[in-house]
Amino acid sequence: MWDEIAIAISQATGAKFTSDRRQAQSGGCINQTTKISDGKRDFFVKTNTANQLDMFVAEAIALQQMYATKTMRVPQPICWGIAGEAAYLVMENLDLGGGQDWEAMGRYLAAMHRVTRDRGFGWDRDNTIGTTPQINNWTNSWLDFWREYRLAFQIRLAKRKGWRCSIPEEKIYAALPKFFRDYQPQPSMVHGDLWGGNAAFVKGEPVIFDPALYFGDREVDLAMTELFGGFPSQFYRAYNAAYPLDAGYKERKTLYNLYHILNHFNLFGGGYGSQANRMIESICQ
Protein backbone atom coordinates (compact mmCIF):
# COMPACT_ATOMS: atom_id res chain seq x y z
CA MET A 1 0.00 0.00 0.00
CA TRP A 2 2.65 2.53 0.99
CA ASP A 3 4.63 2.02 -2.20
CA GLU A 4 1.48 2.77 -4.23
CA ILE A 5 0.83 5.90 -2.18
CA ALA A 6 4.45 7.02 -2.69
CA ILE A 7 4.03 6.62 -6.47
CA ALA A 8 0.83 8.71 -6.34
CA ILE A 9 2.64 11.44 -4.39
CA SER A 10 5.49 11.41 -6.91
CA GLN A 11 3.04 11.82 -9.78
CA ALA A 12 1.03 14.55 -8.02
CA THR A 13 4.05 16.62 -7.01
CA GLY A 14 6.29 15.97 -10.00
CA ALA A 15 9.15 14.91 -7.72
CA LYS A 16 10.09 11.35 -6.78
CA PHE A 17 9.03 10.39 -3.27
CA THR A 18 9.85 7.21 -1.37
CA SER A 19 8.00 6.36 1.81
CA ASP A 20 11.07 5.52 3.90
CA ARG A 21 9.75 6.59 7.30
CA ARG A 22 6.27 6.20 8.73
CA GLN A 23 4.99 7.34 12.09
CA ALA A 24 1.45 6.77 13.37
CA GLN A 25 -0.27 9.97 14.48
CA SER A 26 -2.76 10.41 17.31
CA GLY A 27 -6.12 12.13 17.09
CA GLY A 28 -9.45 11.22 15.58
CA CYS A 29 -11.47 8.03 15.91
CA ILE A 30 -12.65 7.65 12.31
CA ASN A 31 -9.47 7.15 10.25
CA GLN A 32 -5.95 5.89 10.71
CA THR A 33 -3.44 8.73 10.37
CA THR A 34 0.24 8.47 9.50
CA LYS A 35 3.09 10.89 8.88
CA ILE A 36 5.32 9.66 6.06
CA SER A 37 8.69 11.03 5.04
CA ASP A 38 11.63 10.46 2.74
CA GLY A 39 13.89 12.54 4.95
CA LYS A 40 13.31 15.68 2.89
CA ARG A 41 9.55 15.97 2.55
CA ASP A 42 6.77 15.02 4.96
CA PHE A 43 3.13 14.25 4.21
CA PHE A 44 0.10 13.50 6.37
CA VAL A 45 -1.94 10.49 5.24
CA LYS A 46 -5.42 9.37 6.24
CA THR A 47 -6.42 5.79 5.48
CA ASN A 48 -9.62 3.85 5.84
CA THR A 49 -11.37 0.93 4.16
CA ALA A 50 -11.72 1.17 0.39
CA ASN A 51 -15.47 1.80 0.57
CA GLN A 52 -14.75 5.12 2.31
CA LEU A 53 -13.07 6.67 -0.72
CA ASP A 54 -16.00 9.04 -1.38
CA MET A 55 -15.50 10.47 2.11
CA PHE A 56 -11.89 11.35 1.25
CA VAL A 57 -12.81 12.75 -2.17
CA ALA A 58 -15.35 15.08 -0.55
CA GLU A 59 -12.81 16.16 2.07
CA ALA A 60 -10.17 16.87 -0.58
CA ILE A 61 -12.58 18.98 -2.64
CA ALA A 62 -13.68 20.85 0.49
CA LEU A 63 -10.07 21.64 1.41
CA GLN A 64 -9.40 22.84 -2.14
CA GLN A 65 -12.39 25.17 -2.03
CA MET A 66 -11.53 26.49 1.42
CA TYR A 67 -7.92 27.06 0.39
CA ALA A 68 -9.05 28.96 -2.72
CA THR A 69 -10.85 31.56 -0.59
CA LYS A 70 -7.49 32.76 0.80
CA THR A 71 -9.12 33.38 4.16
CA MET A 72 -8.35 30.56 6.59
CA ARG A 73 -5.38 28.24 6.31
CA VAL A 74 -6.18 24.58 5.73
CA PRO A 75 -3.90 21.65 4.85
CA GLN A 76 -3.61 21.36 1.10
CA PRO A 77 -4.68 17.99 -0.33
CA ILE A 78 -2.03 16.32 -2.50
CA CYS A 79 -3.65 13.15 -3.87
CA TRP A 80 -6.21 10.49 -2.96
CA GLY A 81 -7.39 7.12 -4.19
CA ILE A 82 -7.24 3.42 -3.39
CA ALA A 83 -4.05 1.52 -2.64
CA GLY A 84 -4.30 -2.18 -1.92
CA GLU A 85 -7.48 -2.60 0.11
CA ALA A 86 -7.42 0.91 1.59
CA ALA A 87 -8.71 4.32 0.61
CA TYR A 88 -6.26 7.15 1.30
CA LEU A 89 -5.97 10.92 1.33
CA VAL A 90 -2.53 12.55 1.30
CA MET A 91 -2.24 16.10 2.58
CA GLU A 92 0.35 18.71 3.37
CA ASN A 93 1.90 17.89 6.73
CA LEU A 94 1.47 20.73 9.21
CA ASP A 95 3.64 20.91 12.32
CA LEU A 96 0.98 22.02 14.77
CA GLY A 97 2.07 23.99 17.81
CA GLY A 98 3.71 27.24 18.76
CA GLY A 99 1.83 30.39 19.68
CA GLN A 100 -1.95 30.70 19.56
CA ASP A 101 -3.41 33.80 17.90
CA TRP A 102 -7.08 33.31 18.71
CA GLU A 103 -7.99 36.79 17.53
CA ALA A 104 -6.68 35.89 14.09
CA MET A 105 -8.68 32.65 14.22
CA GLY A 106 -11.83 34.70 14.79
CA ARG A 107 -11.05 37.20 12.01
CA TYR A 108 -10.12 34.56 9.47
CA LEU A 109 -13.21 32.46 10.18
CA ALA A 110 -15.38 35.57 9.78
CA ALA A 111 -13.72 36.20 6.41
CA MET A 112 -14.40 32.63 5.29
CA HIS A 113 -18.03 32.98 6.37
CA ARG A 114 -18.41 35.95 4.01
CA VAL A 115 -17.82 33.58 1.08
CA THR A 116 -21.27 32.83 -0.32
CA ARG A 117 -23.09 31.07 -3.16
CA ASP A 118 -26.14 32.16 -5.12
CA ARG A 119 -27.52 28.61 -5.40
CA GLY A 120 -28.97 28.61 -1.90
CA PHE A 121 -28.03 26.29 0.95
CA GLY A 122 -26.15 23.02 0.44
CA TRP A 123 -23.14 21.94 -1.57
CA ASP A 124 -22.21 20.37 -4.90
CA ARG A 125 -21.96 16.89 -3.37
CA ASP A 126 -22.90 14.98 -0.26
CA ASN A 127 -20.18 14.37 2.32
CA THR A 128 -19.90 12.99 5.85
CA ILE A 129 -20.03 14.20 9.44
CA GLY A 130 -17.76 11.68 11.10
CA THR A 131 -18.75 8.62 9.08
CA THR A 132 -22.44 9.58 9.00
CA PRO A 133 -23.70 10.64 5.55
CA GLN A 134 -24.41 14.37 5.31
CA ILE A 135 -26.95 15.30 2.62
CA ASN A 136 -26.30 18.64 0.91
CA ASN A 137 -29.05 19.00 -1.70
CA TRP A 138 -29.26 22.63 -2.81
CA THR A 139 -32.29 24.25 -1.12
CA ASN A 140 -33.56 27.84 -1.30
CA SER A 141 -34.96 27.87 2.23
CA TRP A 142 -32.56 27.52 5.14
CA LEU A 143 -35.35 26.38 7.43
CA ASP A 144 -36.33 23.63 4.97
CA PHE A 145 -32.70 22.59 4.54
CA TRP A 146 -32.04 22.40 8.28
CA ARG A 147 -35.25 20.56 9.06
CA GLU A 148 -34.99 17.93 6.31
CA TYR A 149 -31.27 17.37 5.68
CA ARG A 150 -29.95 17.93 9.18
CA LEU A 151 -32.46 17.28 11.98
CA ALA A 152 -34.91 14.88 10.32
CA PHE A 153 -32.08 12.85 8.78
CA GLN A 154 -30.32 12.38 12.14
CA ILE A 155 -33.58 11.70 13.99
CA ARG A 156 -34.47 8.92 11.56
CA LEU A 157 -31.03 7.33 12.03
CA ALA A 158 -31.27 7.64 15.83
CA LYS A 159 -34.68 5.97 15.94
CA ARG A 160 -33.30 3.04 13.97
CA LYS A 161 -30.57 2.73 16.59
CA GLY A 162 -33.11 2.57 19.41
CA TRP A 163 -33.30 6.20 20.50
CA ARG A 164 -36.65 7.30 21.92
CA CYS A 165 -37.52 10.94 21.41
CA SER A 166 -39.24 12.46 24.43
CA ILE A 167 -41.37 14.78 22.24
CA PRO A 168 -43.33 13.91 19.06
CA GLU A 169 -41.35 14.68 15.93
CA GLU A 170 -44.06 16.91 14.46
CA LYS A 171 -43.89 19.11 17.57
CA ILE A 172 -40.13 19.55 17.09
CA TYR A 173 -40.54 20.67 13.49
CA ALA A 174 -43.45 22.95 14.41
CA ALA A 175 -41.18 24.75 16.89
CA LEU A 176 -38.52 25.63 14.31
CA PRO A 177 -40.08 28.67 12.56
CA LYS A 178 -40.02 30.73 15.78
CA PHE A 179 -36.22 30.80 15.60
CA PHE A 180 -36.30 32.49 12.19
CA ARG A 181 -39.15 35.02 12.43
CA ASP A 182 -36.76 37.98 12.24
CA TYR A 183 -33.69 36.27 10.88
CA GLN A 184 -32.89 35.23 7.32
CA PRO A 185 -29.30 33.97 7.02
CA GLN A 186 -27.35 34.10 3.79
CA PRO A 187 -25.53 30.98 2.58
CA SER A 188 -22.02 31.08 4.05
CA MET A 189 -19.13 28.69 3.50
CA VAL A 190 -19.06 26.79 6.79
CA HIS A 191 -16.58 24.26 8.10
CA GLY A 192 -19.46 22.16 9.38
CA ASP A 193 -17.63 20.31 12.18
CA LEU A 194 -15.76 23.06 14.00
CA TRP A 195 -15.03 21.69 17.43
CA GLY A 196 -11.76 22.35 19.23
CA GLY A 197 -10.10 19.22 17.88
CA ASN A 198 -10.40 20.55 14.31
CA ALA A 199 -8.71 23.90 14.97
CA ALA A 200 -5.05 24.51 15.78
CA PHE A 201 -2.06 26.72 15.02
CA VAL A 202 1.15 26.47 13.02
CA LYS A 203 3.71 28.83 14.53
CA GLY A 204 0.84 31.02 15.69
CA GLU A 205 -1.06 30.95 12.40
CA PRO A 206 -4.63 29.59 12.71
CA VAL A 207 -5.48 26.44 10.76
CA ILE A 208 -8.66 24.36 10.56
CA PHE A 209 -9.04 20.86 9.13
CA ASP A 210 -11.35 17.81 8.86
CA PRO A 211 -14.17 19.84 7.28
CA ALA A 212 -17.78 18.74 6.72
CA LEU A 213 -18.20 21.64 4.30
CA TYR A 214 -21.45 23.12 2.98
CA PHE A 215 -23.08 26.52 2.52
CA GLY A 216 -25.33 27.28 5.45
CA ASP A 217 -25.99 29.66 8.32
CA ARG A 218 -22.60 30.73 9.65
CA GLU A 219 -23.99 30.40 13.17
CA VAL A 220 -23.66 26.60 12.91
CA ASP A 221 -19.88 26.92 13.16
CA LEU A 222 -20.01 29.34 16.07
CA ALA A 223 -22.48 27.12 17.90
CA MET A 224 -20.24 24.08 17.59
CA THR A 225 -17.22 25.99 18.89
CA GLU A 226 -19.21 26.32 22.12
CA LEU A 227 -20.44 22.72 22.27
CA PHE A 228 -17.29 21.09 23.63
CA GLY A 229 -15.33 24.21 24.60
CA GLY A 230 -11.75 25.09 23.78
CA PHE A 231 -12.30 28.46 22.09
CA PRO A 232 -11.41 31.41 24.35
CA SER A 233 -13.16 34.76 24.64
CA GLN A 234 -10.61 36.46 22.34
CA PHE A 235 -11.85 34.32 19.47
CA TYR A 236 -15.48 35.42 19.90
CA ARG A 237 -14.58 39.09 20.40
CA ALA A 238 -12.52 39.17 17.22
CA TYR A 239 -15.18 37.30 15.23
CA ASN A 240 -17.94 39.65 16.35
CA ALA A 241 -15.82 42.70 15.62
CA ALA A 242 -15.25 41.44 12.07
CA TYR A 243 -18.74 40.03 11.40
CA PRO A 244 -21.26 40.72 14.20
CA LEU A 245 -23.63 37.91 15.08
CA ASP A 246 -27.40 38.41 15.16
CA ALA A 247 -28.89 38.84 18.65
CA GLY A 248 -30.96 35.67 18.18
CA TYR A 249 -27.87 33.48 17.92
CA LYS A 250 -28.07 32.66 21.64
CA GLU A 251 -31.50 31.07 21.10
CA ARG A 252 -30.53 29.21 17.93
CA LYS A 253 -27.25 27.67 19.06
CA THR A 254 -28.98 24.83 20.94
CA LEU A 255 -30.99 24.04 17.82
CA TYR A 256 -27.81 23.89 15.74
CA ASN A 257 -25.87 21.81 18.26
CA LEU A 258 -28.72 19.30 18.49
CA TYR A 259 -27.59 18.06 15.08
CA HIS A 260 -24.14 17.21 16.41
CA ILE A 261 -25.42 15.58 19.60
CA LEU A 262 -27.77 13.39 17.58
CA ASN A 263 -24.87 12.51 15.30
CA HIS A 264 -22.74 11.61 18.33
CA PHE A 265 -25.51 9.31 19.49
CA ASN A 266 -25.61 7.71 16.05
CA LEU A 267 -21.84 7.24 16.08
CA PHE A 268 -21.15 6.41 19.72
CA GLY A 269 -24.46 5.82 21.53
CA GLY A 270 -24.38 6.28 25.30
CA GLY A 271 -25.63 9.38 27.08
CA TYR A 272 -25.88 11.46 23.93
CA GLY A 273 -29.46 10.24 23.49
CA SER A 274 -30.63 11.72 26.79
CA GLN A 275 -28.66 14.90 26.08
CA ALA A 276 -30.48 15.22 22.75
CA ASN A 277 -33.83 14.89 24.53
CA ARG A 278 -32.93 17.64 26.98
CA MET A 279 -32.01 19.91 24.08
CA ILE A 280 -35.26 19.08 22.24
CA GLU A 281 -37.30 19.89 25.35
CA SER A 282 -35.55 23.27 25.54
CA ILE A 283 -36.19 23.96 21.86
CA CYS A 284 -39.89 23.11 22.13
CA GLN A 285 -40.60 25.28 25.19
C-alpha positions in Angstrom: 0.0 0.0 0.0 2.6 2.5 1.0 4.6 2.0 -2.2 1.5 2.8 -4.2 0.8 5.9 -2.2 4.4 7.0 -2.7 4.0 6.6 -6.5 0.8 8.7 -6.3 2.6 11.4 -4.4 5.5 11.4 -6.9 3.0 11.8 -9.8 1.0 14.5 -8.0 4.1 16.6 -7.0 6.3 16.0 -10.0 9.2 14.9 -7.7 10.1 11.4 -6.8 9.0 10.4 -3.3 9.9 7.2 -1.4 8.0 6.4 1.8 11.1 5.5 3.9 9.7 6.6 7.3 6.3 6.2 8.7 5.0 7.3 12.1 1.4 6.8 13.4 -0.3 10.0 14.5 -2.8 10.4 17.3 -6.1 12.1 17.1 -9.4 11.2 15.6 -11.5 8.0 15.9 -12.7 7.7 12.3 -9.5 7.2 10.3 -5.9 5.9 10.7 -3.4 8.7 10.4 0.2 8.5 9.5 3.1 10.9 8.9 5.3 9.7 6.1 8.7 11.0 5.0 11.6 10.5 2.7 13.9 12.5 4.9 13.3 15.7 2.9 9.5 16.0 2.6 6.8 15.0 5.0 3.1 14.2 4.2 0.1 13.5 6.4 -1.9 10.5 5.2 -5.4 9.4 6.2 -6.4 5.8 5.5 -9.6 3.8 5.8 -11.4 0.9 4.2 -11.7 1.2 0.4 -15.5 1.8 0.6 -14.7 5.1 2.3 -13.1 6.7 -0.7 -16.0 9.0 -1.4 -15.5 10.5 2.1 -11.9 11.3 1.3 -12.8 12.7 -2.2 -15.4 15.1 -0.6 -12.8 16.2 2.1 -10.2 16.9 -0.6 -12.6 19.0 -2.6 -13.7 20.8 0.5 -10.1 21.6 1.4 -9.4 22.8 -2.1 -12.4 25.2 -2.0 -11.5 26.5 1.4 -7.9 27.1 0.4 -9.0 29.0 -2.7 -10.9 31.6 -0.6 -7.5 32.8 0.8 -9.1 33.4 4.2 -8.4 30.6 6.6 -5.4 28.2 6.3 -6.2 24.6 5.7 -3.9 21.7 4.9 -3.6 21.4 1.1 -4.7 18.0 -0.3 -2.0 16.3 -2.5 -3.7 13.1 -3.9 -6.2 10.5 -3.0 -7.4 7.1 -4.2 -7.2 3.4 -3.4 -4.0 1.5 -2.6 -4.3 -2.2 -1.9 -7.5 -2.6 0.1 -7.4 0.9 1.6 -8.7 4.3 0.6 -6.3 7.1 1.3 -6.0 10.9 1.3 -2.5 12.5 1.3 -2.2 16.1 2.6 0.3 18.7 3.4 1.9 17.9 6.7 1.5 20.7 9.2 3.6 20.9 12.3 1.0 22.0 14.8 2.1 24.0 17.8 3.7 27.2 18.8 1.8 30.4 19.7 -1.9 30.7 19.6 -3.4 33.8 17.9 -7.1 33.3 18.7 -8.0 36.8 17.5 -6.7 35.9 14.1 -8.7 32.7 14.2 -11.8 34.7 14.8 -11.1 37.2 12.0 -10.1 34.6 9.5 -13.2 32.5 10.2 -15.4 35.6 9.8 -13.7 36.2 6.4 -14.4 32.6 5.3 -18.0 33.0 6.4 -18.4 36.0 4.0 -17.8 33.6 1.1 -21.3 32.8 -0.3 -23.1 31.1 -3.2 -26.1 32.2 -5.1 -27.5 28.6 -5.4 -29.0 28.6 -1.9 -28.0 26.3 1.0 -26.1 23.0 0.4 -23.1 21.9 -1.6 -22.2 20.4 -4.9 -22.0 16.9 -3.4 -22.9 15.0 -0.3 -20.2 14.4 2.3 -19.9 13.0 5.8 -20.0 14.2 9.4 -17.8 11.7 11.1 -18.8 8.6 9.1 -22.4 9.6 9.0 -23.7 10.6 5.5 -24.4 14.4 5.3 -26.9 15.3 2.6 -26.3 18.6 0.9 -29.1 19.0 -1.7 -29.3 22.6 -2.8 -32.3 24.3 -1.1 -33.6 27.8 -1.3 -35.0 27.9 2.2 -32.6 27.5 5.1 -35.4 26.4 7.4 -36.3 23.6 5.0 -32.7 22.6 4.5 -32.0 22.4 8.3 -35.2 20.6 9.1 -35.0 17.9 6.3 -31.3 17.4 5.7 -29.9 17.9 9.2 -32.5 17.3 12.0 -34.9 14.9 10.3 -32.1 12.8 8.8 -30.3 12.4 12.1 -33.6 11.7 14.0 -34.5 8.9 11.6 -31.0 7.3 12.0 -31.3 7.6 15.8 -34.7 6.0 15.9 -33.3 3.0 14.0 -30.6 2.7 16.6 -33.1 2.6 19.4 -33.3 6.2 20.5 -36.6 7.3 21.9 -37.5 10.9 21.4 -39.2 12.5 24.4 -41.4 14.8 22.2 -43.3 13.9 19.1 -41.4 14.7 15.9 -44.1 16.9 14.5 -43.9 19.1 17.6 -40.1 19.6 17.1 -40.5 20.7 13.5 -43.4 23.0 14.4 -41.2 24.7 16.9 -38.5 25.6 14.3 -40.1 28.7 12.6 -40.0 30.7 15.8 -36.2 30.8 15.6 -36.3 32.5 12.2 -39.1 35.0 12.4 -36.8 38.0 12.2 -33.7 36.3 10.9 -32.9 35.2 7.3 -29.3 34.0 7.0 -27.4 34.1 3.8 -25.5 31.0 2.6 -22.0 31.1 4.1 -19.1 28.7 3.5 -19.1 26.8 6.8 -16.6 24.3 8.1 -19.5 22.2 9.4 -17.6 20.3 12.2 -15.8 23.1 14.0 -15.0 21.7 17.4 -11.8 22.4 19.2 -10.1 19.2 17.9 -10.4 20.5 14.3 -8.7 23.9 15.0 -5.1 24.5 15.8 -2.1 26.7 15.0 1.1 26.5 13.0 3.7 28.8 14.5 0.8 31.0 15.7 -1.1 31.0 12.4 -4.6 29.6 12.7 -5.5 26.4 10.8 -8.7 24.4 10.6 -9.0 20.9 9.1 -11.4 17.8 8.9 -14.2 19.8 7.3 -17.8 18.7 6.7 -18.2 21.6 4.3 -21.4 23.1 3.0 -23.1 26.5 2.5 -25.3 27.3 5.5 -26.0 29.7 8.3 -22.6 30.7 9.7 -24.0 30.4 13.2 -23.7 26.6 12.9 -19.9 26.9 13.2 -20.0 29.3 16.1 -22.5 27.1 17.9 -20.2 24.1 17.6 -17.2 26.0 18.9 -19.2 26.3 22.1 -20.4 22.7 22.3 -17.3 21.1 23.6 -15.3 24.2 24.6 -11.8 25.1 23.8 -12.3 28.5 22.1 -11.4 31.4 24.3 -13.2 34.8 24.6 -10.6 36.5 22.3 -11.8 34.3 19.5 -15.5 35.4 19.9 -14.6 39.1 20.4 -12.5 39.2 17.2 -15.2 37.3 15.2 -17.9 39.7 16.3 -15.8 42.7 15.6 -15.2 41.4 12.1 -18.7 40.0 11.4 -21.3 40.7 14.2 -23.6 37.9 15.1 -27.4 38.4 15.2 -28.9 38.8 18.7 -31.0 35.7 18.2 -27.9 33.5 17.9 -28.1 32.7 21.6 -31.5 31.1 21.1 -30.5 29.2 17.9 -27.3 27.7 19.1 -29.0 24.8 20.9 -31.0 24.0 17.8 -27.8 23.9 15.7 -25.9 21.8 18.3 -28.7 19.3 18.5 -27.6 18.1 15.1 -24.1 17.2 16.4 -25.4 15.6 19.6 -27.8 13.4 17.6 -24.9 12.5 15.3 -22.7 11.6 18.3 -25.5 9.3 19.5 -25.6 7.7 16.1 -21.8 7.2 16.1 -21.2 6.4 19.7 -24.5 5.8 21.5 -24.4 6.3 25.3 -25.6 9.4 27.1 -25.9 11.5 23.9 -29.5 10.2 23.5 -30.6 11.7 26.8 -28.7 14.9 26.1 -30.5 15.2 22.8 -33.8 14.9 24.5 -32.9 17.6 27.0 -32.0 19.9 24.1 -35.3 19.1 22.2 -37.3 19.9 25.3 -35.5 23.3 25.5 -36.2 24.0 21.9 -39.9 23.1 22.1 -40.6 25.3 25.2 
